[in-house]
């Protein structure tokens, strides 16, 4: 089990490798990484925005398909081939970590073409504290419907900013308050699925057995909490738009057009 140092300390300059897991197969949107958005494949949007993060030393696409490898090479990016049997993007990033040295690794979701570089920097900045093994992001929920939406993952933290729990259910539950008033009476946070790992924590993750909470919630990050590995949660103002359907693609294109 990984343990944090007894006393916090400032890190020296970190070498940060951002890895974008990019799997060709998708149940809801065929060949999703290559889906065209404003004339460019989605993976290119994610890669180029990730490269703009000031704290990222290098960006790399990790894929399981020659077509994605070729597309990345076509726009001048860097990509590596990884195994096809990974169950999650985190496992794919861990395979890269086992071969490509870095101080910390950023797992950037390959289906978020509007990822904000400043949000990546905020998550990486948490690693300046040597006690932090894993960091992630959250954003205040502003739409009341999102609190009750099981597709919007919520997170609550302790006084130090470490995650207490992630859930698809409304957390915290505001007792004796009508749900329509929850935004006015309390604060709820949406979890953004970007993670920053120290190398040892990332490699350790792949050896841990899934726990009961991960099984019932279908949330991979709960494996870390169930095994006693803390996750530092950094609040950001930047929300994200994940692309899972053709409707999501149209939404992202409209956002880019307005920008």
C-alpha positions as a printed NumPy array, in Angstrom:
array([[  0.   ,   0.   ,   0.   ],
       [  1.255,   3.448,  -0.885],
       [  1.832,   5.836,   1.97 ],
       [  2.193,   9.607,   1.959],
       [  5.237,  11.255,   3.544],
       [  4.769,  12.409,   7.133],
       [  5.383,  16.074,   6.316],
       [  4.302,  18.   ,   3.217],
       [  7.026,  19.463,   1.052],
       [  7.271,  21.383,  -2.188],
       [  8.174,  19.415,  -5.298],
       [ 10.977,  20.313,  -7.661],
       [  9.999,  20.964, -11.275],
       [  8.011,  17.95 , -12.45 ],
       [  8.19 ,  16.191, -15.776],
       [  4.55 ,  15.771, -16.694],
       [  3.401,  13.316, -19.35 ],
       [ -0.204,  13.762, -20.478],
       [ -1.619,  10.543, -21.931],
       [ -4.824,  10.482, -23.973],
       [ -6.313,   6.966, -24.049],
       [ -7.981,   6.566, -27.434],
       [ -9.84 ,   3.325, -28.114],
       [-11.312,   2.771, -31.567],
       [-14.302,   0.704, -30.487],
       [-17.336,   2.465, -29.004],
       [-20.783,   1.087, -28.325],
       [-22.618,   4.37 , -28.842],
       [-20.514,   6.193, -31.445],
       [-18.508,   4.198, -33.976],
       [-14.828,   5.163, -34.385],
       [-15.346,   7.98 , -31.892],
       [-11.735,   9.272, -31.74 ],
       [-11.807,   9.861, -35.505],
       [-15.22 ,  11.546, -35.558],
       [-14.921,  14.852, -37.415],
       [-15.462,  18.058, -35.438],
       [-15.03 ,  21.292, -37.388],
       [-13.065,  19.398, -40.024],
       [-10.627,  17.691, -37.652],
       [-10.775,  14.338, -35.839],
       [-11.816,  14.551, -32.206],
       [ -8.5  ,  13.111, -31.027],
       [ -6.727,  16.063, -32.648],
       [ -8.822,  18.582, -30.703],
       [ -8.046,  16.789, -27.429],
       [ -4.339,  16.485, -28.228],
       [ -3.877,  20.105, -29.282],
       [ -5.722,  21.505, -26.27 ],
       [ -3.757,  19.241, -23.934],
       [ -0.49 ,  20.472, -25.458],
       [ -1.51 ,  24.035, -24.581],
       [ -1.432,  23.264, -20.856],
       [  1.582,  25.098, -19.42 ],
       [  2.46 ,  22.371, -16.914],
       [  2.408,  19.528, -19.455],
       [  5.889,  18.548, -20.631],
       [  4.727,  16.142, -23.316],
       [  1.438,  14.807, -24.694],
       [  0.937,  11.316, -26.07 ],
       [ -2.025,   9.434, -27.521],
       [ -2.266,   5.811, -26.349],
       [ -4.347,   3.752, -28.744],
       [ -5.195,   0.199, -29.725],
       [ -5.754,   0.799, -33.438],
       [ -3.552,   1.574, -36.438],
       [ -6.158,   3.977, -37.845],
       [ -5.868,   6.238, -34.827],
       [ -2.082,   5.9  , -34.858],
       [ -2.069,   7.032, -38.48 ],
       [ -4.459,   9.923, -37.836],
       [ -2.298,  11.256, -35.008],
       [  0.824,  11.037, -37.148],
       [ -1.086,  12.853, -39.891],
       [ -1.6  ,  15.982, -37.787],
       [  1.931,  15.869, -36.369],
       [  1.131,  14.393, -32.978],
       [  2.777,  11.61 , -31.008],
       [  1.082,   8.267, -30.386],
       [  1.956,   4.793, -29.148],
       [  0.267,   1.443, -29.625],
       [ -1.032,  -0.256, -26.476],
       [ -2.747,  -3.56 , -25.798],
       [ -6.343,  -4.084, -26.868],
       [ -7.452,  -5.9  , -23.714],
       [ -7.414,  -2.973, -21.27 ],
       [-10.626,  -2.573, -19.305],
       [-10.222,   1.17 , -18.803],
       [ -8.321,   4.211, -19.953],
       [ -6.431,   4.223, -16.652],
       [ -5.015,   0.783, -17.408],
       [ -3.935,   2.027, -20.829],
       [ -2.168,   5.008, -19.235],
       [ -0.489,   2.65 , -16.772],
       [  0.91 ,   0.586, -19.645],
       [  2.471,   3.763, -21.011],
       [  3.835,   4.613, -17.548],
       [  5.533,   1.23 , -17.349],
       [  7.523,   2.083, -20.481],
       [  7.818,   5.876, -20.679],
       [  9.37 ,   7.567, -17.616],
       [  7.856,  10.693, -16.076],
       [  7.282,  12.134, -12.611],
       [  3.518,  12.322, -12.988],
       [  0.998,  11.214, -15.594],
       [ -2.173,  13.01 , -16.607],
       [ -5.025,  10.821, -17.804],
       [ -6.897,  13.073, -20.257],
       [-10.215,  11.671, -21.442],
       [-10.079,  11.167, -25.197],
       [-13.716,  12.13 , -25.687],
       [-13.514,  15.692, -24.328],
       [-12.494,  17.88 , -27.287],
       [-13.169,  21.071, -25.324],
       [-10.874,  20.2  , -22.402],
       [ -9.57 ,  23.435, -20.918],
       [ -5.751,  23.668, -20.676],
       [ -6.03 ,  25.747, -17.491],
       [ -8.04 ,  22.962, -15.851],
       [ -5.274,  20.471, -16.64 ],
       [ -2.753,  22.863, -15.112],
       [ -4.853,  23.184, -11.954],
       [ -4.908,  19.415, -11.444],
       [ -1.161,  19.124, -12.066],
       [ -0.432,  22.001,  -9.673],
       [ -1.798,  19.887,  -6.818],
       [  1.275,  17.678,  -7.254],
       [  3.472,  20.475,  -5.905],
       [  2.475,  19.033,  -2.532],
       [  4.529,  15.858,  -2.172],
       [  1.788,  14.258,  -0.054],
       [ -0.579,  14.178,  -3.032],
       [ -0.527,  10.861,  -4.877],
       [ -3.545,  11.381,  -7.132],
       [ -5.478,  14.505,  -8.075],
       [ -8.636,  15.219, -10.014],
       [-11.089,  18.044, -10.712],
       [-14.554,  19.188,  -9.764],
       [-16.792,  22.04 , -10.848],
       [-19.761,  23.585,  -8.995],
       [-23.108,  22.29 , -10.213],
       [-25.273,  25.121, -11.502],
       [-28.108,  23.167, -13.104],
       [-30.483,  21.748, -10.454],
       [-31.333,  18.76 , -12.673],
       [-27.68 ,  17.647, -12.599],
       [-27.858,  16.946,  -8.863],
       [-30.388,  14.171,  -9.438],
       [-28.905,  12.977, -12.75 ],
       [-27.097,   9.636, -12.221],
       [-24.951,  10.325, -15.302],
       [-23.448,  13.328, -13.493],
       [-20.979,  12.048, -10.91 ],
       [-20.872,  14.044,  -7.695],
       [-18.018,  14.358,  -5.197],
       [-17.671,  15.516,  -1.584],
       [-14.369,  16.347,   0.128],
       [-12.832,  16.767,   3.561],
       [-11.333,  19.978,   4.96 ],
       [ -8.032,  19.273,   3.176],
       [ -9.672,  18.897,  -0.225],
       [ -9.363,  15.113,  -0.346],
       [-12.283,  13.111,  -1.71 ],
       [-14.545,  11.516,   0.866],
       [-16.76 ,   9.868,  -1.744],
       [-17.863,   9.909,  -5.36 ],
       [-21.425,   8.962,  -6.25 ],
       [-24.069,   9.013,  -8.933],
       [-26.541,   9.867,  -6.176],
       [-27.045,  13.387,  -4.812],
       [-24.304,  14.071,  -2.258],
       [-24.626,  15.741,   0.102],
       [-28.314,  15.062,   0.705],
       [-29.839,  18.258,   2.126],
       [-32.182,  16.942,   4.769],
       [-35.391,  18.919,   5.297],
       [-34.754,  20.984,   2.155],
       [-36.903,  20.654,  -0.962],
       [-34.669,  19.442,  -3.864],
       [-35.732,  22.444,  -5.932],
       [-33.982,  24.637,  -3.343],
       [-30.771,  22.635,  -3.063],
       [-28.676,  24.968,  -5.203],
       [-29.668,  27.913,  -3.039],
       [-29.233,  26.141,   0.304],
       [-26.064,  24.123,  -0.328],
       [-23.177,  23.342,  -2.647],
       [-22.873,  20.352,  -4.958],
       [-19.901,  19.496,  -7.149],
       [-19.676,  17.594, -10.412],
       [-16.633,  15.384, -10.777],
       [-14.6  ,  15.877, -13.944],
       [-12.9  ,  12.675, -15.079],
       [ -9.358,  13.962, -15.453],
       [ -6.722,  12.386, -13.197],
       [ -3.105,  13.108, -12.351],
       [ -1.057,  10.232, -10.884],
       [  2.381,   9.841,  -9.471],
       [  3.992,   6.922, -11.257],
       [  3.996,   4.556,  -8.275],
       [  0.348,   5.304,  -7.51 ],
       [ -0.649,   4.678, -11.126],
       [  1.166,   1.349, -11.317],
       [ -0.21 ,   0.355,  -7.91 ],
       [ -3.741,   1.079,  -9.114],
       [ -3.581,  -1.665, -11.73 ],
       [ -2.792,  -4.272,  -9.055],
       [ -5.69 ,  -3.378,  -6.761],
       [ -8.857,  -5.477,  -6.742],
       [-12.134,  -3.655,  -7.49 ],
       [-14.185,  -3.144,  -4.344],
       [-17.895,  -3.359,  -3.618],
       [-18.435,   0.393,  -3.94 ],
       [-16.775,   0.5  ,  -7.352],
       [-18.906,  -2.463,  -8.387],
       [-22.252,  -0.957,  -7.409],
       [-21.564,   2.646,  -8.479],
       [-19.586,   1.694, -11.604],
       [-16.998,   4.35 , -10.695],
       [-13.373,   3.314, -11.127],
       [-11.958,   6.016,  -8.837],
       [-13.651,   4.425,  -5.826],
       [-11.073,   1.634,  -6.048],
       [ -8.458,   4.089,  -4.818],
       [-10.54 ,   5.254,  -1.864],
       [-11.51 ,   1.706,  -0.918],
       [ -7.814,   0.809,  -0.814],
       [ -6.841,   3.811,   1.304],
       [ -5.228,   5.93 ,  -1.433],
       [ -6.38 ,   9.57 ,  -1.114],
       [ -7.471,  11.66 ,  -4.077],
       [ -6.951,  15.429,  -3.932],
       [ -9.876,  17.251,  -5.578],
       [ -9.196,  20.638,  -7.16 ],
       [-12.094,  22.963,  -7.852],
       [-12.16 ,  24.601, -11.271],
       [-14.596,  26.895, -13.052],
       [-14.239,  24.987, -16.32 ],
       [-16.903,  22.414, -17.078],
       [-16.43 ,  19.805, -19.803],
       [-18.492,  18.301, -22.6  ],
       [-17.986,  14.593, -23.154],
       [-18.827,  13.18 , -26.591],
       [-20.717,   9.894, -26.499],
       [-23.346,  10.353, -29.214],
       [-23.92 ,  12.091, -32.545],
       [-25.945,  14.685, -30.629],
       [-22.922,  15.439, -28.452],
       [-20.823,  15.95 , -31.592],
       [-23.326,  18.484, -32.902],
       [-23.318,  20.274, -29.556],
       [-19.526,  20.585, -29.533],
       [-19.496,  21.856, -33.118],
       [-22.032,  24.51 , -32.177],
       [-19.903,  25.605, -29.216],
       [-16.822,  25.883, -31.428],
       [-18.785,  27.832, -34.045],
       [-19.903,  30.373, -31.432],
       [-16.334,  30.759, -30.176]])
